[in-house]
Amino acid sequence: MAKTPKVGDTNASDQPDFPTMVKKRYRDGRVVGIDNSVWLYKSVPMSPVSEARTSGDAVAAGNSIAQVIDELGGLVRVRGKQRSMNQKQYRQIHLSLSNVPAYFEPPADHPIRDYLDAAYDDLVTTNRTLLFGVRLVPTLGNGSLRSAFDSAIESLTSGGTPMSDYDSDFELINGIMTRAGFDDPKPNTWKYINGWWNYGENADVPVVHHDNHIHFFRNGAIARVAESHGLDDCDVWREMDGVRALSFAAVESFDLPYVPITDDRGRWASRLIESQAIAVSIRANVEPPVVTREVMRKQILNYKAELEERKEQNKMDRAELDEKFQELHDVERSYSQNGAAGATLVDTSVVVALRGIVDDLRAETTAYQLELSAMHNRQAGAWAEMMIASAIRANPYLEDLPATTVAYSGLPALSNVGDKAGALFGVTERDRQPVWLSNVAVSDEDVPPIFLVAAGSGSGKTMAMLNLADQQARMGIPNVIIDPKTGSDLSASVLASGGQVISLDNLVSSDGALDALRFAASPEVGVDAAASAILTVNPWGPRIHEVEVPLYTALGRGVELGATCTGQALQLAYQAETDPKYKAMLEEIISPLFRIAQTSPLFRAFFGVNPQSNGLRVANGTTLIRVGDYRLELPTPGTPRDMMTFPQRLAIATVKTMFTGAGMALTGRDGVIHQDEAWIVTGSTPEEAERAGRLGRSQRFLPILYSQDMLGAVEAKLMNHVSRVAIGPLDDESQALAALQVAKLEPTPERMRRITAKKSIGTSGDETAPNWDSLRPLYKPGTRQNLRGTVFITSDLAGRAIPVEVRLSKEFLDRASTNRQDQVAREAV
């Protein structure tokens, strides 16, 4: 009968109640265990695996682990080919992974840390850390007789080996791990790896041991409350806040097929991590392949004989026999003299800590292609074995595994994406990692400037835009929102952030408020933008190609003569022209423009005549340029230019000059432009897309373009000018395909399905349920209770492409939501 569990003494004492395995830790990663063993631990770089952009990227995550293991196997000085003759030289390794949920903490140096901390106080993220440890081998002194004598004396008197005796091996192992990209663990890494059982908080906590699980109490006070209820029945108190239960289990066996390292079926660790594993520990000894080859040769001969015997006894048909022989042939070939087999991990122990009390491990882990065994009455030992630098071995199930089984198991998997700093765009859907969007990363790395957000109407892209703008304003980053939709009003959110609102009515009443020549960082940029706007309007019809060069020439000549606005530049160029024939041609070109300027305030907004008028002013926070109720006759996306009416061409030119004017007003300020209905700016030709990208680079601002017309983006070859893309919900499959093409992502069935999926499953009423496979924002049926934000498949400057959930704080939603019900509720307050 199991004894009644007892809680450790919760009063202060000189010694902790839990088994401490670390005696001392050094900044360079060396750790001294309580058994005086010395280990070197390094942080393994994490990257996406299941959500890697390509199969090659998924494999790259495990290459560094395989590299280190193979080099460690190469350190063995093989004597003969017998395992027994060499195994004393085998290096002991320990991979320790912690997978701890934690409340979101903005970086300490973030400019709006306090705001983010308060706004997202309920946001749970994942702190995942992987350390690779190698037990170091001492040498007696530094090679001199005196040093060897001193080392021996110290060992005899102190019972331990001097740290200097490990210096030579430290340099060797440290070099191997550094070449593989491993790094010294940071203080925060040690915090979680040494206290994952208490979610990275104080590691020295009271515990209660049961046959198949352990309870960890956040502090002594909570433990005493549990003790007052009786520790023998944890059903009474195990749900209390501050009590965590973990079930420790050992991997008894693997049921992994012999598959290439690119095959997802080999990623057993990823599947454990994605379910309920809070920590995984792998300990093994590294054997060189030449030794394994001899062991395998003998085993294969015996196995072949056994198979033939079973065939003769009619216990196996010919097809099954051939299949088994093929498997043996594959294994034998990989370990042949010319094979590519790496090192082998012998006596491998895999121990896992699972959240909660898991009664049926076999049912929980059937799909993982491994079998877990509950470590009954060995829970404390299993916990101790998983600790850093531990000498405890509680797992009786030891396996000999190819190094690839561990290296490419998905241990270093972490779905992360985005920049190193900036505004919080969201969190990765799978691993809840913060995703940052920097306003200066593209200029720092000299890549195409455009960030494209592709999503349909009602997808949540407008709220994502407002949330980014709000954060950028708080960070002191000047940003402009250009909203060309008639009747749309985003003023509430912008004004609440301390921004300013400029309506199109204000702009058209001012001569040349959007005139490109007023803002240009250089004459060439100003002339190019001014000419582009005029040519978009095209009052000449089919003769447009005849006037392009003279128009550019006249604008450039006018700027040389001192013009500061477009109309003035054309007037000065006309007045300065001395060739009668050319002057007549010039008059024929510019006369329609001045006639339009006299009758159209919209055209006059970007065709300035008075050099004394003021141009657009952009605040240090957010500036919203809205069309409001002004009737702007925008064509439907994809309408050919030659099929557009004059008012439609004028509307497009106006929006384009809004973008140009805002960009030039942000010159040199590292600002951001949020351009809705972005197809208007990028147009349907590569020249127009190039112009938008070139403007962002030359004026040093970040263009974020929001659009649902991806077919037009493909036609304009926009993929040549974007460096980051976020793909949200799109109804049309052709638009989804185009979006993936712009993002340079493979249109896999999973991506296509998610992008186009509906928000609910079922028909109507109580029969509907949220569709979690969709990218759309999800709500509890029949309510406005948000279950999940919009998900965007987001690609970054590093080439990663990960689904990201846009999380909006309640405080932001209360003042910024564009939903009709939310607006009514806000106005009623």
N, C-alpha and C positions, 0 to 999 in steps of 0.2 A: 504493500500500500504506500502511495506517495505521501510524504510528510506534508503537514500544513505549511504553506509558504509563509515566510516572514519578511517583513520589510527591513531594510538596513537602518541602522541608527541614524536618525535625522538630526541629531545634535552635532555641534561642531567637534571635530576631532583632528588629530595630526595626520591620519591616514585616510584616504578616500575608501569608500565601500566597493567601488567597482575595480576590476582588474586592470591596472595601469600597465601598459606594455612599453611605454617610452620613458626612459630615464632622462634623456637629454636630447635636445634638437638643435642643430646648427643652421645658420642662414643659408649655407651652400647646399642644403638638402640632406646632409648626413644626419642619421638618427641612431642613437644608442638605445638598445632595448634593455629591459630589466635583467635579461640574461647576459648582458654585456656584448651581445652581438651588435655589429655596426652595419647599417643599411644606408644606401643612397636612394632617395626618392626624388623623382622629377615629375612635373606636370606634363601630361600628354595633351597635345592640341586637339580640340574638339571641332567637329564639322558635321554637316548633314550627311546622313547615310541613306535611310529609307527615302528621304526627300531630296537626295542629291540630284543635280541637274542632269548628269549623265551617269552611266554605270562606271565609267572611269573615275568620276569624282567620288562615287561611293567607295570604290576600292582605295582611293588615295587616303581616305581617313584611316585605314588600317595598315598602310605601307610602312609608316614610321615604327609601329609596334613590331611588325615582321622583320624590319631591318635590324632593330636592336636585338631581338631574339636570335636571329641568324648570326650576328656578330658575337654574341655571347657564346653561342655554340662553337664558333671558330676559335675561342680561347682555350678549348680543351686540347691538351697535348695527347693525342690518341696513342695508346699503347696496345697494340693488337686491335682486334675488333670485337672483343667481348665486353658486354656492358659492365660486368662485375669488375673488370680491370680498370675502368675509366670513371665510374660514377662518382667517386669521391671528389673528382675535379668539377663536376657539374655545378653550374651556377644556380643558386636559389633565386627565384624571382617572385614578386608579389604585385599583382594588379589590384588596386583598391578603388572601387567606384562608389561614390555617394550620389544619391538622387533625391535631394531634399526639397520639399515644398517650402517656400518662404514668401513673406509679404514683400511686395515691390519696394525697393529702396533706390531712389535716384542717386546718381553719382554725387559724391560729396562736393565736387567743384561745379556742379551744374548751376547755371545762372538762375534758374527758377526751381531750385530743389524744394524749397518749402511749399511752393504751390503744388508741384507734382506729388509731393508726399501727402499733402492734405486731400488733393483731388482723387488720388488713387489709393486711398488707405485700405481699401478692401481688395485690391488686385493681388492675386496669388501668382507668383512666378515659380520657376524651378531653378534651384542651384545644383548644377551637376558638375562633378569634379572627378577626374581620373588620374590617379598617380601610378607610376611604374617604379617599383622598388627592386634593387639588386643587393643581395647581401655581399658586403665587401670582404675580401680575403686579406689578412694581415701578412706583412713580411717582417722578419726580425730586424728592427732597426732600419737605418738607411743604407746599409751595405758595409759600413765600417765595423771593425771588431769592437771598438768602444761603444758604438751605437747599439750593436747587438747585445753587448753585456748589460748596458743600461736598460734596455727593453726587457731583458730577461729578469733583472732585479725588480723592476716595477711590477711585472706580471706576478712575481712571487709574493711581493709585499701587499699589493692592492687587490689582487684577484682578477684584475682586468688587463686588457691589452692597451698600451698607450695609443692615443689617437694618431700619433705620428707614424705608427706602424701601418696605418691604412692609407697614408698619403699617396703612395705609389699606385695602389689599386684604385684609389679615388680618381686620380688623374686619368687612368685608363678607362674606367667605366663612365666617368663624367664626359670624356671625349666621345665615346660611342653614343651616349644619350643626347648630347648636344648636337652632334651631326644629324641625328634623326629629327631634330626640331623640338626636343623636349626642353622644358624651362624650369628654373628654380620655382618651387611652390611659393605663392604669395601668402601673406598672413591670413587672408580670408579663406584661402584654400585649406590651410591647416585647421582653421576653425571648424570647417564642415567635415573634413576627413577624420578629425579626432572626436567629433561629437555628433555624427549623423543620427545616432539613436535618439538624440534630443533635438533634432532638426537644427543643428549648428549652434545651439545655445550651450549653456554650461554642461560640460561632459560629465561632471561629478554629480550624479543625481541618484536619488533613492530608486531601488528597483524591487520588483517582486517576481520571483521565478516560479513558473509552472512547468508541467511536463512538456508542453508543446509550444509555449510562448513565454515572453517576458514582458512585464509591464514596466514602463519608465515614467517616473513622475517628474514634472517640471521643477518642482521644489519640495522641500520637506513639509511645508504646511499642507500641501495637497496629499502627500503620502500619509500624514497623520489622520486626515479626514477619512481616507480609505481604510486605514487601520481600525478606526473607530467603528466601521461597519462590518469588520471581519474580513480578513484577507483570504480566507479559504474559498469564498464565493465571489469571484470577480464580476459576475453578472450584475451585482448591486452597484458597483462604483466604476466600472471600466469605461462608461460613457461620460464620466465627469470631464470638464474642461481641464486640460493640463495633464491628462493621463493618456499615454500612447502605448499601444500594444504592438509588438513585433513577433512574427513567427519565423524562426530560423530553420532553414532546410538545406540539404545537400543535394547536389546533382548526382544521382545514383548511376545514370547511364545516359548516353546520347544516342539518338536515332536519326543521325544526320546522313543524308545521301552523299555519295562521292561526286560533288558538283564543283564547277569552277568558282573562283572566289568572287566573281561578279554575280553569282546567283543569290537571290534574296533568301533562299531556303537555308543558307548557312548562317544567317544573322540571328542566332538564337538569343544572344544577349540583348539585342534591340527589342525583341518581343517581351523579354522579362522586364526590361526597363519601362516599356510602354504600358505594362499592366500595373503591377503593384509592388515591384521591387524597390526598396529604398536604398539598398546597398548590395554590391556584388563583390566577392573576394575570390581571387584566383591565385593559388600558390602552386609552384611547379619547379622542377629541376630541368635545366636545358641540356639536351643531348645532341651532339653533332650528328648529321645525317649519315656519315660513314658507319657509325656504330648501329644506328637504327636499321640501316640497310642489311646488315648481317643478321640482326634479330628478325627482321621481316622475311628474309630469305628462308630461314628455317621454318618460320610459322606458315609461310605460303606453301612450302612443300608438304607440311603435315596437313594443311587444310585441303589441298588438292587431293591428297590420298583419301581423306575423309569424304570428300564430295564424290569421288569415284566409287567408294564403297557404298554410299547411300544410293547412288544411281543403280548399282548392281542389285541392291536389295529392293528396287522399285519404290524407294521413298522419295524420289525426285525425278521429274520428267526431263526430257532432253532440253527443252526450251529454258527451264529454270536453271539447269546445269550450265548451259551456255552463258546465261546472264551472270551467274556467280563467277564463272571463269573470266568473263570480260571485266568484272569488277576487280578480280585479283590481278588481271593483266594491267589494268590502269594503275593500281597501287604499285605493282612491281616495276612498271615503267618509270613512275615518278621517282622511285628510289634507286633506279639503275645508275650505273657509273656516269652516264651522260644526262641523267635526269635533272629536273629542276627542283627537287625536293629541298625544303628548308630544314631547319632544326626541328627536333621533336621535344615536346613537353612531357616528361615522364613523371609518374606519381602526382598527377595534377589533381588538386582539390579545389572544387568550386562550391562555395557556400553563399547562400542568398538570404537576405533579410527581407521579409514581405510585410507590408502594412497589415495591421489588424490580426485577428485570430483566424487562421486558415485551418479548417478542420479536414478538408479533403484536398490534399495537394495534387493528387493525380487528376482530379476533375478540373482543377484550376489551371493545370499546365499541359493538358493533352496536346494543344495546338503548338507548343513550343519546340517540338521535336527533341525533347529531353524528358527524363523522368526525375522528379524531385522526391526526396525521401524526408519525411519529418524526423528531425533529430530528437526523438523522445528522450527525455532525461539528459540531453546533451546541449540544451539551449545555452547555458552559461558558457560551456566550452566552445560552442559555435561562435558566440559573440566574441569571445576572447581570440579565437583564431582569425577573425576578420580584422582585428586591430592592427595598426601599424607596428612593424618590428616585433610581432608576436612570435613566441616560440611554441605556443599551444597548437596542437593538431588534434581536432576532435572529429574530423570527417573520416569515416572508415572507407568511403567509396573513392578510390583513387583510379585515375584513368591515364593511359598513355595517348596523347593527342598530337596530331600534326600542329605545328605552330600556327598554321593558317586558320585552324579551327577557332583559335582564340583571337588572333590578330584581326580577322575579318568577320568577327561575330557581331560587330556593331557596338562594341564597348565604347569607342570614342564618339558615338553618335550624339549630336546636339543640333537641333534645327534652329540655327541662328542666321540672321540676315540683317542688312542695313549698314548704317555708318557707325563710326565710333562715338559720335556725339550729335547733338542737335535737338530737334523737337521730337516728342514721342509720337510715332505714327501708330503703333499698336504693339501687340505681342504675338509671337509665333504661335500658331494654332496648336501644334503638337506639344512643344516643350515650354511654352509660356516664357519665352525670352524677350526682353524689351527690344523694340525695333526703333532705331533712331534715324532721323532724316536731317542731314547736315545741309546748310545753305552754301557752304564753301568747299565741300569735298570734291566737286567736279573741277573747280578751278585749281585746287591743290594738286590734283592728279592729272590735269590736262587731258580730260576725256570729253566727249560730247556732252553738252550741258543739260539737255531736256530730260525731265522726269515726266513720264506719261502715265496718267491714271485713266484706264479704259473701263467704263461701266455704263450701264443703261440707266434710264430714268427710274427714279424711286429706289435706286440701289444703295443709297447712303453715301455716295461720293461727295455730295454737297456738304453734309455734316462732317465728313473727314476733312474737307477743305477748310471749313470754318474752324475746326479744332486745331489744325496746323497753324492757321493764321493767328488764332488767339495765343497760342504758345509763342510763336515768333514775335508777336507784338510785346509780350511780357519779357522776352529775352532782349528786347531792344533792336530787333531785326526789322528794318522797314519792309513792308510787304503790301502789295496791291492786289485786290480782288477785282477782276473784270467780269461783270455779270451782264451778258448781252440779251438776256431773256426779258421780253416785255411783260410787265406785271410782277416780276420777281422782286422781292425785297428782303435782303439779308441784313438790313440796317440794325436790327435789335442786337444781334450777336456782335457786330463790329463796334457799335457805340458802347456796348457793355465792356468791351476790351479797351476802351479809351481811344478808339479810332475815329476817323472822319468819313463822311459819306458825300460823294460828289455825284450828282445826277447828270444825265446827258443834257437836260434842260440848261444847267449851269454852263456846260461846256460849249454848247452851240451858240450861247449868247455872248461868248468871248471870242474875239478875232484870233484865230490860230492857236487856241489853247492846246491843241494836240499836234501842232506843226512840228515835224521831225527836225527841222533846221534849228529850232530853238534849244534842243537838248543834246544834239549830236556831240559825241566825244571827239569826233574827227569829221572834217568836211565830207570825206568819202562815205561814211556811214549815214550822215544826214541826207546827202543827195540820193543815195540808194533807197532809203526808206521813203523819202518824199516822192520820188519817181514811182515807186511801187504802188503807193496809195493812188496816185493820179491815173496810172495805167489800169488799176483795178476798176476805176469808175468808167474809163474809156468812152469819152463823148465822140470819138471819131469813127466808131464802128469798125468795119473791115480794114480800114487804113491804119490800124494801130501799129502794125509792124513798120510802117513808113515813118512814124513819129517817135519811136523809142529812142533812137540815137540822138536826134536833134533835141529831144526833151532832156535827156541826161546831160548833153553838152551845155544847154542853156542854163540848167540849174547849177552846174559846176561853175560856169562863167559868172553867174550872179553871185555865188558865194565868194568867189575871188574878188568881186567888186565890193564886198562888205555886206551882203544881204544876210539878214537873220531870220527871215521867214520865206516860205515858198513863193507866194505871189510877188513879193518884193524882188526875189532872185530872178524871176522870169521878166519882170519889168526892167530891171537893170541890164539884163542880157540883151533884151530887145532894143533898149535905148543905146547901148554901146555898139550894136552891130552896124558895120559900115557898108557891107555888101548888100545892095538893093534887092537882089534876087533872093538871097538867103534871109534877109529881113522880112520879105514878103511871105516866105514860107513859114518863118517863125511866128509871124502874126496870125497866120492861118491855124497854127497849132495852138497858140495860147489864148486866142480870142474866145473859144468855147469855154475855156476854164474860167475866165473872168465873168462871163455871162452866168455861169452856174453859181459862182461865188456870190453874185448879186442877188440871186433868188433862193439859194439853199443855205440856210444856217448850218445844216449838217456838214455840207462840203466846206463851208467857211471855217469850221472847227479845226480842220487840218490843212487848210489852204489860207495861211495868214497873209494879209496885205499890209497891215499896220505894224511896223517894227517895234512900236512902243507898247504893244499889248503884252500881257503876262501869259506865260505858259502854265502848264499843269504843275501844281505843287504837291509833292508826296510827303506825308507825315513820317515821323520816325516809327510810328506804330503801324496800324493797318489803315489803308485807304481803300474804300469801296467805291468803284466807279460802276454805277448802275444805270441801266436804260430806264428803269421805272415804267411810267406810263407812256413814254415817248414811243411813237409807232415806228419801230425799226423793222423794215420788211426783209427779214432774212429768208433766203431760199432754203429748201430742204437740203440736207446733206447729200452730196453727190451730184447736185445739179450742174451740168456743164456750163462753163462760163459764157459760151455763146448763146445759151438758152435763157440766161438771166435777164430780167428787166432792168432798166436803168435804176429804179429805186432799190432793187436788190443789190446791184453792184455798188451803189452808194453806201448801203448798209454794211456790206462786207468791208469796204474801204474804211469806214468809220471804226469798226471793231478792230481792224488791223492797226489803225493809227492809235487806238487806245492802248494796245499792246506795245507798240513802238514808243509812244510818248511816255508810258509808265516805265518802260525799260530804260529810256534815256534819263528820266528823272531819278532813276536808281543808280546811275552811273557811278561806279567806284564805291558803292555803299554795301556791297555784298547782300543785296536785298533779294526778295522773292516776288515773282508774279504768279498769281493763281488765275489762270485763264480758263473760264468755263466755255463750253461749245468751241473747243480748241480747233476743230476742223476749219473754222473761219480763218484762223491765223496761219495754219500750216498749208491750207489750200489743197489742191489736188495735183500739184506739180512738184517735182524735186527741187526746182529753183526756189519756190516759196518756203518749203520746209528748211532748205539750206539757209535762207535769209533769217528765219526765226532762230535757228541754232547759232548762226554767226552773230546775231545781235546779242544773244545771251553771253557768248564768250567775250565779245569786244566790250560790252558795257559792264561786265562782271556782276551778273545777277543770275539767279536760278529760275528758269521758266518751268512751272509745273502746269502741264496741259491736261485738262479734263475733257474727255470726249467719249462718245458712243459710236462714232463713225470710224471704225477701224479699216473698212475697205478703202476709204479715201486715204487713210494713213499709209496703207500699203502702196497705193497708186502713187502717192507722193514720195515713196521711199523714205518714210520717216524713220525707219529702223537704222538708217545711217547717221541719225542725229540725236538719238536717245541713248542714254547710258543706264537709266533705271526705269522700270515699268511696274505698275501695279494693275493687275487684271481682276476686276470684280465681276458681278453677275451681268451676263449679256443674254438676251432672249434668242437672238438669231445665231444659228450655228456658223454661218458664213462670217459673221462679225467675230465670233469666238476664234475661229481659225485664223482670221486676219490679225487679231490681237496677239495670239501666240506667235505668229510670224514676225510681227514687229518686235516682240520681246525675244525673238530667236530661241523659242522654246519648242520642243517637240510636242505636237498635238496628240498626246497620249489619250487613250480612251478615258482614263480617270480625270484628266484635266478638262477634256471636253464635256464630260458628264457633269462635273461640278460647276463649271462656268454657266452652263445652260439650264441647270436643274431648277425646278420650281421651289418656292419657299415652304410648301407643305405637301404632305402625303395624304391622299384621300380626296373625297369629293366636296363635301360641305358640312357645316354644323359640327356636331360632336365627333363626327367620324374623321375629321382632319387632325393631323399631327405634324409638328415641325419636322422639316426635312433637314437633318443635320449634315447631309451630304452636299446640300446646296451652299453657295457662297453668300446667299442673301441674309439680311438680318432676320433673326428668329424671335417670335413672340409667343407667349403662352396663349393657346387658342381662346378666342373670345375676349382677350384683354390686351392692354398695352404693356404688360410686363415683359421686359426684354430678357430673353434667354441667352442671346449671343449677338455680338455686333456683326457688321458686314466683314466678310473675309476676302482679302485680295491676295492673289498669287503674285508675290513681290520679288522682283529680281534686283540685285544690287551691283555695285561697282566691282565686287569680287567674283561676280558670275554666279552667285547662288540664287536659287529661285524657290521660295518657301511660302506656303499659305500663312497669311498674317491676319489676325482678327483686330479690327479697329475698335478699341475700347474707349468709350466716351464717359466722362465722369457725370454723376448726377447733377452736380452744380453747373456744369457746362450745358447739359441738356435742358435744364430748367430755364436758361436764358437764351438758348440758341436754336432750339428745335424748330424746324420748318414744317413739321406735321400740323395739319389743321387743328386737331384736337388739342395738341400741346399749345398752339398759339391761342386758342380760345381760353384755355385754362390760365395761361400767362396774363392775358388781358383782363381776366376776371379778378385778379389779385389787386 
